[in-house]
Amino acid sequence: MANLIRRRVLKAWVASVLLSCVPLNLMAQEKRAAGEKPEMNMEPLISALQATNKPVCMKVADALSTQNQEGTSYDLHLRSADLNLEDVTAIVKAIHAIDESGNAKLRSLSMSYNGNIGDEGMTILAKYLPRSVQEIGLVRCNIGDKGAQALISWMADANALGMLCVEENAFSSAMKIQIKQEGKGRRMMLVV
């Protein structure tokens, strides 16, 4: 029953995000053209976090709703939040919608110590995570080689990435070497 309610909330939220993105993008462009800083509209992300009904996510949603909404970037740290695949999908799609609207850019993301992310969650993150992210923490998320390959593919176009923390995952030795080599190919990038 709880999953059915969550799915209905998610469907309603996705529809509202899709309908709201175009006007937000136009308003942000108008403000930039006028030399003003656009206000960050974090509602899609706040709603996605609240829909998880998990304490860590609720706390972060509250913080986002009360913080100063002017600026160009934000951090999202959801360590030990007991995230599942459905949660990760909703959250990263909200991040993507905010990024596409032009209102704000995600600077730092940590979903460390969420063991249910796994390969599927990493594949979803790689599909929707903006390439402008500078720091990522995915420590002990039960990501294997399939998820690592999705991460490496994402990294190929993520030129702003300066720090990647992915230790204590289920990578093979060969995949660990491949991830480190991807990081070495970039100036000033730390891979842990």
matplotlib code that plots the C-alpha trace (Angstrom):
import matplotlib.pyplot as plt

x = [0.0, 2.8, 4.5, 1.3, 0.9, 4.6, 4.2, 1.2, 3.0, 6.0, 3.9, 2.2, 5.6, 7.2, 4.2, 4.6, 8.3, 7.9, 5.3, 7.3, 10.7, 10.0, 8.8, 11.6, 14.2, 12.7, 12.6, 16.2, 17.3, 15.6, 17.2, 20.6, 20.1, 19.2, 22.3, 20.4, 21.1, 18.2, 16.6, 17.1, 13.9, 14.6, 11.0, 11.4, 14.3, 12.6, 9.5, 11.6, 13.5, 10.2, 8.6, 11.3, 10.0, 13.4, 14.9, 18.1, 16.3, 13.6, 16.3, 18.0, 14.7, 13.9, 17.4, 16.9, 13.5, 14.7, 18.1, 18.7, 17.5, 19.8, 22.9, 24.1, 25.1, 24.2, 25.5, 23.5, 24.8, 22.6, 25.0, 23.6, 20.0, 18.9, 18.2, 16.8, 16.7, 13.3, 14.6, 17.8, 15.9, 13.5, 16.3, 18.6, 15.7, 14.9, 18.6, 18.5, 15.3, 16.8, 20.0, 18.0, 16.0, 19.2, 18.4, 21.1, 23.9, 24.8, 28.3, 28.8, 26.9, 27.4, 25.2, 27.9, 26.9, 23.7, 24.3, 21.1, 22.4, 24.3, 24.9, 21.3, 21.4, 24.8, 23.5, 20.6, 22.9, 25.2, 22.2, 20.8, 23.6, 24.7, 28.2, 29.0, 29.3, 32.6, 32.6, 31.0, 30.9, 29.7, 31.6, 30.3, 27.3, 27.6, 28.5, 30.1, 31.9, 28.7, 28.0, 31.6, 31.5, 28.5, 30.5, 33.5, 31.3, 29.8, 33.2, 34.3, 32.2, 32.3, 35.1, 34.4, 34.8, 37.7, 37.0, 35.6, 35.3, 34.2, 36.2, 34.7, 32.5, 32.4, 34.8, 37.2, 40.9, 40.9, 38.0, 39.7, 42.7, 40.5, 38.8, 42.1, 43.5, 40.4, 41.2, 44.9, 44.0, 42.6, 44.6, 43.9, 41.5, 41.5, 40.2, 39.8]
y = [0.0, 2.4, 1.7, 2.4, 5.8, 6.6, 5.8, 8.0, 10.9, 10.3, 10.3, 13.6, 15.1, 14.1, 15.6, 18.9, 19.0, 18.5, 21.2, 23.7, 23.3, 25.4, 28.5, 28.3, 28.1, 31.1, 33.1, 32.2, 33.2, 36.6, 37.2, 36.3, 38.6, 41.4, 40.8, 39.4, 36.2, 33.8, 32.4, 28.7, 26.7, 23.6, 22.4, 19.3, 18.2, 19.0, 17.0, 14.0, 14.0, 14.3, 11.5, 9.1, 9.6, 8.9, 10.9, 12.0, 13.0, 14.9, 16.8, 17.8, 18.8, 21.0, 22.6, 23.2, 24.8, 27.3, 28.2, 31.4, 30.5, 32.9, 31.5, 29.4, 26.1, 23.7, 20.6, 17.5, 15.1, 12.1, 9.8, 6.8, 7.7, 4.1, 5.1, 2.4, 2.4, 4.2, 7.0, 7.4, 7.6, 10.3, 12.3, 12.3, 13.1, 16.1, 17.2, 16.8, 18.9, 21.7, 21.6, 21.8, 24.7, 26.7, 27.9, 26.1, 23.6, 20.7, 21.2, 18.3, 15.0, 12.4, 9.2, 7.3, 4.4, 3.6, 0.0, -0.4, 1.8, -1.0, -1.2, -0.3, 2.9, 3.9, 3.4, 5.7, 8.3, 8.1, 8.7, 11.8, 13.3, 16.7, 16.7, 19.9, 18.1, 18.8, 16.2, 12.8, 10.5, 7.0, 5.1, 1.7, 1.7, -1.9, -0.8, -3.5, -3.5, -2.8, 0.3, 1.3, 1.1, 3.5, 5.8, 5.8, 6.5, 9.5, 10.7, 11.0, 14.2, 15.4, 17.9, 19.7, 16.6, 17.2, 14.6, 11.1, 8.9, 5.4, 3.2, 0.1, -0.9, -4.3, -3.4, -6.0, -5.2, -4.5, -2.0, -0.2, 0.3, 1.6, 4.1, 5.3, 5.7, 7.7, 10.0, 10.3, 11.4, 14.6, 17.5, 18.1, 15.2, 13.1, 9.6, 7.7]
z = [0.0, 0.9, -2.4, -4.3, -2.5, -3.1, -6.9, -7.1, -5.4, -7.7, -10.8, -9.7, -8.9, -12.2, -14.1, -12.1, -12.8, -16.5, -16.6, -14.5, -16.2, -19.3, -17.5, -14.9, -17.6, -19.4, -16.1, -15.3, -18.8, -18.4, -15.1, -16.4, -19.4, -17.0, -15.0, -12.0, -10.1, -10.6, -7.5, -7.0, -7.3, -5.3, -5.1, -7.3, -5.1, -1.9, -3.0, -4.0, -0.7, 1.3, -0.8, 0.6, 4.1, 5.4, 8.3, 6.6, 3.4, 5.4, 7.3, 4.1, 2.5, 5.5, 5.2, 1.5, 2.0, 4.6, 3.1, 1.1, -2.3, -4.2, -5.7, -8.5, -6.8, -4.0, -2.3, -1.6, 1.1, 1.8, 3.7, 5.4, 4.3, 3.6, 0.0, -2.4, -6.2, -6.3, -4.0, -6.0, -9.3, -8.0, -6.4, -9.4, -11.8, -9.6, -9.7, -13.5, -13.7, -11.6, -13.7, -16.9, -15.7, -15.4, -11.9, -10.0, -10.4, -8.2, -6.9, -4.5, -4.2, -1.5, -1.3, 0.6, 2.9, 1.0, 0.3, -1.8, -4.6, -6.4, -10.1, -11.0, -8.9, -10.3, -13.8, -13.1, -11.5, -14.6, -16.8, -15.1, -13.0, -14.5, -15.9, -14.0, -10.6, -8.9, -6.1, -5.8, -2.8, -3.3, -0.6, 0.4, -2.0, -3.2, -6.7, -8.8, -12.2, -14.2, -12.2, -12.3, -16.1, -16.1, -13.8, -16.1, -19.1, -17.2, -16.2, -19.8, -20.2, -16.6, -17.0, -13.7, -11.5, -9.1, -6.4, -6.6, -3.5, -4.3, -1.9, -0.2, -3.2, -5.0, -7.8, -9.3, -9.1, -12.8, -12.5, -9.6, -11.8, -14.6, -12.4, -11.1, -14.6, -15.6, -12.7, -13.5, -17.0, -15.5, -14.0, -10.3, -9.8, -6.6, -6.8, -3.5]

ax = plt.figure().add_subplot(projection="3d")
ax.plot(x, y, z, "-o")
ax.set_aspect("equal")
plt.show()
